[in-house]
Amino acid sequence: VNRKTTPLVKFEDLRFDRTLVENPKTGAMEENERANEEEEEVWSWGAGTEGQLGTGRLQDEHLPQLLSSLGPISLLSCGGAHVTALTTGGRVLTWGRGTSGQLGHGDLVNSLQPKLVELLESFVISHVSAGWNHSGFVSDTGCLFTCGDGSFGQLGHGDYKSHCFPEKISYFSSKHVEQIACGMRHSLVLFKGHSGDRVYGFGSGKRGQLGISKDKIGLTSLPQITIGLEDAKITSIHANGDHSAALSADGHLYTWGRGFGHTSDAYYPQCLPSSLSFTQAALGWNHALVLTDDKEVCMLGGSHHGALSNPQKMNPVKHLSEDSKEAIVEKIPALNGIKILQIAAGAEHSTLVTENGLIMTWGWGEHGQLGLGDTDDKTSPQVVRLGHKPPNKHTKSKVYCGSGFTFAARTCSLPS
């Protein structure tokens, strides 16, 4: 592999690259059938001055911009100003800010177009995560690779060096990693084994976001077990800013790290006392969204730029303590009666997809990340329009948030 001549990949090229991204679990025939039956659109908006929107332009966009399909994509992860995309065939594309090596292309430059991470071409990647200035990649065999800024130990290689190519974390060489979650300066890893599920943390722990000790921790560059989750069957892990979270199979939410709102920092996972059962979680810098099994959105913290909603109009579900040292779970009045399918959170803005396929945004809008045509902040959810075609029963949408930008992938079933 000639690392210096990694090809730029245009969205248009990947649109027809179905056989090259063959899914080894389903085979090429299924991939080609999907290409014939479904049409995928990718839209982006918000902060774009470092190429993270994939438009080929270095500018913010206040309205959704249609990109040619990345297709087919199984997962997008948006970081500080870069994006990692995982195809259904297990290949990885990255673009946006690359000045810390977080794109994994062997250089320290930005990329305005999606570019294959060639060093991972011999692996089938099953999970990706983009942090502020670092990235993580998990293979279907459980190997974990990281690249980008390592100055806080967030790459997990036992040092504080940055890497511009994905490097395998040797600590997990005999373990089967399922997921990685990259935050501002820390990383979490979910490991599945015969002895049970384990969560590991590494990087900056000054706000308790690693969850590895009941005492205050500075930095650690080697993975250490997060305490307090030994009896929980963890299904997903989440990291953003100085926050960490995990969801269990029985619907419990665990949070640690920086406190939400006026709550104290937590140095190890705390189970949110609630009668509600949660199925999804999304973390911002000052707030979190959670989705209940009844398809309702609840919120933790966040009044900056109205990141969650107008604090004067919130509906507390339950005050968890009288002295406000624990978080308050709240619902958004504007969403009463609306069923939600998916949630996402940026630094200080929020996005969701309703059961009817509508995309709604609210919160911080300085860079146009709400997709409403202006730079105003919004304290209640607003409908975002993707072009002139309204969603219908054949439309499925997913949303993804970076710190100040947003992506949406919309799949339309074509008539047979």
CORWO-V613108 format. One record per residue. N is the residue number from 1. RES is the residue in three letters. PSI is psi in degrees with one decimal (* if undefined). Layout:
N_RES_PSI ; N_RES_PSI
This chain:
1_VAL_126.2 ; 2_ASN_100.7 ; 3_ARG_-22.2 ; 4_LYS_-13.1 ; 5_THR_35.3 ; 6_THR_126.8 ; 7_PRO_141.0 ; 8_LEU_138.9 ; 9_VAL_120.0 ; 10_LYS_149.4 ; 11_PHE_-41.2 ; 12_GLU_-38.5 ; 13_ASP_-41.8 ; 14_LEU_-19.4 ; 15_ARG_-32.8 ; 16_PHE_10.1 ; 17_ASP_44.7 ; 18_ARG_-44.1 ; 19_THR_-29.9 ; 20_LEU_-20.2 ; 21_VAL_39.8 ; 22_GLU_132.9 ; 23_ASN_115.3 ; 24_PRO_-19.4 ; 25_LYS_-20.7 ; 26_THR_-26.0 ; 27_GLY_162.9 ; 28_ALA_-33.6 ; 29_MET_-43.9 ; 30_GLU_-37.5 ; 31_GLU_-45.9 ; 32_ASN_-36.0 ; 33_GLU_-41.1 ; 34_ARG_-39.2 ; 35_ALA_-34.1 ; 36_ASN_-28.2 ; 37_GLU_-20.5 ; 38_GLU_146.1 ; 39_GLU_125.0 ; 40_GLU_133.9 ; 41_GLU_141.2 ; 42_VAL_128.5 ; 43_TRP_149.8 ; 44_SER_153.6 ; 45_TRP_162.8 ; 46_GLY_-150.3 ; 47_ALA_129.3 ; 48_GLY_15.4 ; 49_THR_-4.1 ; 50_GLU_18.8 ; 51_GLY_5.5 ; 52_GLN_-15.4 ; 53_LEU_-14.3 ; 54_GLY_16.9 ; 55_THR_-12.4 ; 56_GLY_1.7 ; 57_ARG_144.9 ; 58_LEU_72.1 ; 59_GLN_156.2 ; 60_ASP_151.5 ; 61_GLU_123.9 ; 62_HIS_-10.7 ; 63_LEU_152.2 ; 64_PRO_133.8 ; 65_GLN_126.6 ; 66_LEU_125.4 ; 67_LEU_152.8 ; 68_SER_155.5 ; 69_SER_138.5 ; 70_LEU_-9.9 ; 71_GLY_155.0 ; 72_PRO_138.3 ; 73_ILE_134.1 ; 74_SER_-23.8 ; 75_LEU_136.8 ; 76_LEU_144.6 ; 77_SER_126.7 ; 78_CYS_130.0 ; 79_GLY_-145.5 ; 80_GLY_-49.6 ; 81_ALA_28.9 ; 82_HIS_164.9 ; 83_VAL_138.7 ; 84_THR_132.8 ; 85_ALA_134.9 ; 86_LEU_122.1 ; 87_THR_162.0 ; 88_THR_-15.7 ; 89_GLY_4.3 ; 90_GLY_16.1 ; 91_ARG_159.0 ; 92_VAL_133.0 ; 93_LEU_142.4 ; 94_THR_154.0 ; 95_TRP_169.7 ; 96_GLY_-146.4 ; 97_ARG_130.7 ; 98_GLY_16.5 ; 99_THR_-9.8 ; 100_SER_5.5 ; 101_GLY_10.4 ; 102_GLN_-13.4 ; 103_LEU_-16.6 ; 104_GLY_21.4 ; 105_HIS_2.2 ; 106_GLY_7.2 ; 107_ASP_-176.6 ; 108_LEU_43.2 ; 109_VAL_158.5 ; 110_ASN_156.4 ; 111_SER_122.3 ; 112_LEU_-13.8 ; 113_GLN_153.9 ; 114_PRO_140.0 ; 115_LYS_132.1 ; 116_LEU_138.0 ; 117_VAL_96.5 ; 118_GLU_-31.5 ; 119_LEU_-17.3 ; 120_LEU_6.0 ; 121_GLU_-25.7 ; 122_SER_1.8 ; 123_PHE_153.6 ; 124_VAL_109.1 ; 125_ILE_136.1 ; 126_SER_-15.7 ; 127_HIS_143.6 ; 128_VAL_157.1 ; 129_SER_139.0 ; 130_ALA_124.2 ; 131_GLY_-160.5 ; 132_TRP_-51.9 ; 133_ASN_23.7 ; 134_HIS_165.6 ; 135_SER_153.2 ; 136_GLY_147.3 ; 137_PHE_132.0 ; 138_VAL_133.2 ; 139_SER_165.4 ; 140_ASP_-12.7 ; 141_THR_4.1 ; 142_GLY_9.8 ; 143_CYS_148.2 ; 144_LEU_130.4 ; 145_PHE_144.3 ; 146_THR_156.5 ; 147_CYS_167.0 ; 148_GLY_-151.8 ; 149_ASP_124.1 ; 150_GLY_15.0 ; 151_SER_-15.3 ; 152_PHE_7.3 ; 153_GLY_9.4 ; 154_GLN_-5.4 ; 155_LEU_-17.1 ; 156_GLY_21.5 ; 157_HIS_6.8 ; 158_GLY_9.2 ; 159_ASP_-173.9 ; 160_TYR_33.7 ; 161_LYS_154.4 ; 162_SER_153.8 ; 163_HIS_134.0 ; 164_CYS_-4.3 ; 165_PHE_148.9 ; 166_PRO_126.7 ; 167_GLU_135.5 ; 168_LYS_133.3 ; 169_ILE_112.4 ; 170_SER_-26.1 ; 171_TYR_-33.5 ; 172_PHE_17.0 ; 173_SER_-27.9 ; 174_SER_12.7 ; 175_LYS_156.2 ; 176_HIS_101.7 ; 177_VAL_138.3 ; 178_GLU_-43.8 ; 179_GLN_155.9 ; 180_ILE_143.8 ; 181_ALA_120.5 ; 182_CYS_125.4 ; 183_GLY_-151.7 ; 184_MET_-55.0 ; 185_ARG_18.4 ; 186_HIS_166.7 ; 187_SER_148.2 ; 188_LEU_148.3 ; 189_VAL_135.3 ; 190_LEU_121.7 ; 191_PHE_131.8 ; 192_LYS_129.2 ; 193_GLY_175.7 ; 194_HIS_-27.7 ; 195_SER_2.4 ; 196_GLY_179.6 ; 197_ASP_144.5 ; 198_ARG_140.8 ; 199_VAL_134.9 ; 200_TYR_151.6 ; 201_GLY_149.6 ; 202_PHE_157.9 ; 203_GLY_-146.8 ; 204_SER_133.5 ; 205_GLY_20.5 ; 206_LYS_-22.7 ; 207_ARG_9.0 ; 208_GLY_6.3 ; 209_GLN_-11.6 ; 210_LEU_-28.6 ; 211_GLY_27.4 ; 212_ILE_-3.8 ; 213_SER_150.4 ; 214_LYS_-7.5 ; 215_ASP_165.3 ; 216_LYS_134.6 ; 217_ILE_141.5 ; 218_GLY_-90.0 ; 219_LEU_148.9 ; 220_THR_134.1 ; 221_SER_1.9 ; 222_LEU_142.7 ; 223_PRO_136.1 ; 224_GLN_147.3 ; 225_ILE_131.4 ; 226_THR_128.3 ; 227_ILE_156.7 ; 228_GLY_0.5 ; 229_LEU_12.0 ; 230_GLU_-33.2 ; 231_ASP_4.1 ; 232_ALA_140.5 ; 233_LYS_98.0 ; 234_ILE_131.9 ; 235_THR_-25.4 ; 236_SER_150.7 ; 237_ILE_153.0 ; 238_HIS_142.2 ; 239_ALA_137.1 ; 240_ASN_144.0 ; 241_GLY_-130.7 ; 242_ASP_22.3 ; 243_HIS_150.7 ; 244_SER_150.0 ; 245_ALA_158.7 ; 246_ALA_145.4 ; 247_LEU_140.1 ; 248_SER_163.8 ; 249_ALA_-26.2 ; 250_ASP_13.9 ; 251_GLY_14.0 ; 252_HIS_146.0 ; 253_LEU_128.3 ; 254_TYR_133.2 ; 255_THR_149.7 ; 256_TRP_165.9 ; 257_GLY_-149.5 ; 258_ARG_136.6 ; 259_GLY_154.6 ; 260_PHE_136.0 ; 261_GLY_-123.7 ; 262_HIS_16.0 ; 263_THR_159.6 ; 264_SER_157.3 ; 265_ASP_147.1 ; 266_ALA_125.5 ; 267_TYR_-4.1 ; 268_TYR_161.5 ; 269_PRO_134.4 ; 270_GLN_127.8 ; 271_CYS_126.5 ; 272_LEU_115.5 ; 273_PRO_109.5 ; 274_SER_146.4 ; 275_SER_-8.5 ; 276_LEU_152.5 ; 277_SER_127.2 ; 278_PHE_141.9 ; 279_THR_-21.4 ; 280_GLN_154.2 ; 281_ALA_148.0 ; 282_ALA_131.2 ; 283_LEU_137.7 ; 284_GLY_-161.5 ; 285_TRP_-30.5 ; 286_ASN_3.1 ; 287_HIS_168.0 ; 288_ALA_147.5 ; 289_LEU_144.0 ; 290_VAL_146.5 ; 291_LEU_129.4 ; 292_THR_167.5 ; 293_ASP_-8.9 ; 294_ASP_8.9 ; 295_LYS_35.6 ; 296_GLU_145.8 ; 297_VAL_131.2 ; 298_CYS_163.6 ; 299_MET_152.9 ; 300_LEU_131.9 ; 301_GLY_-169.3 ; 302_GLY_97.4 ; 303_SER_-7.4 ; 304_HIS_125.7 ; 305_HIS_23.1 ; 306_GLY_36.7 ; 307_ALA_-29.8 ; 308_LEU_-52.7 ; 309_SER_178.3 ; 310_ASN_113.9 ; 311_PRO_-19.8 ; 312_GLN_-13.2 ; 313_LYS_16.3 ; 314_MET_152.3 ; 315_ASN_94.6 ; 316_PRO_130.7 ; 317_VAL_-42.4 ; 318_LYS_129.0 ; 319_HIS_120.1 ; 320_LEU_-15.6 ; 321_SER_153.3 ; 322_GLU_-27.6 ; 323_ASP_9.8 ; 324_SER_25.8 ; 325_LYS_-11.0 ; 326_GLU_158.9 ; 327_ALA_155.3 ; 328_ILE_127.0 ; 329_VAL_130.4 ; 330_GLU_152.9 ; 331_LYS_158.3 ; 332_ILE_114.9 ; 333_PRO_-37.0 ; 334_ALA_-15.1 ; 335_LEU_6.6 ; 336_ASN_127.0 ; 337_GLY_-6.2 ; 338_ILE_125.3 ; 339_LYS_135.0 ; 340_ILE_137.7 ; 341_LEU_-32.6 ; 342_GLN_149.3 ; 343_ILE_154.7 ; 344_ALA_151.5 ; 345_ALA_134.8 ; 346_GLY_-162.8 ; 347_ALA_-52.8 ; 348_GLU_31.4 ; 349_HIS_162.6 ; 350_SER_151.4 ; 351_THR_149.1 ; 352_LEU_165.1 ; 353_VAL_127.4 ; 354_THR_168.2 ; 355_GLU_-26.3 ; 356_ASN_5.3 ; 357_GLY_3.5 ; 358_LEU_143.3 ; 359_ILE_130.2 ; 360_MET_144.6 ; 361_THR_157.5 ; 362_TRP_168.6 ; 363_GLY_-142.9 ; 364_TRP_130.3 ; 365_GLY_14.4 ; 366_GLU_-34.3 ; 367_HIS_8.5 ; 368_GLY_13.4 ; 369_GLN_-7.0 ; 370_LEU_-14.6 ; 371_GLY_27.4 ; 372_LEU_5.1 ; 373_GLY_4.8 ; 374_ASP_-173.4 ; 375_THR_23.1 ; 376_ASP_151.7 ; 377_ASP_149.4 ; 378_LYS_134.6 ; 379_THR_1.8 ; 380_SER_152.6 ; 381_PRO_135.8 ; 382_GLN_145.7 ; 383_VAL_130.5 ; 384_VAL_134.1 ; 385_ARG_123.9 ; 386_LEU_94.8 ; 387_GLY_-150.7 ; 388_HIS_-5.3 ; 389_LYS_116.9 ; 390_PRO_153.0 ; 391_PRO_152.7 ; 392_ASN_-173.3 ; 393_LYS_-14.6 ; 394_HIS_3.7 ; 395_THR_133.8 ; 396_LYS_132.0 ; 397_SER_148.1 ; 398_LYS_145.3 ; 399_VAL_150.9 ; 400_TYR_138.8 ; 401_CYS_135.0 ; 402_GLY_-171.8 ; 403_SER_-43.3 ; 404_GLY_28.3 ; 405_PHE_166.3 ; 406_THR_143.0 ; 407_PHE_148.8 ; 408_ALA_135.4 ; 409_ALA_124.2 ; 410_ARG_123.9 ; 411_THR_127.1 ; 412_CYS_125.1 ; 413_SER_127.7 ; 414_LEU_144.1 ; 415_PRO_137.3 ; 416_SER_*
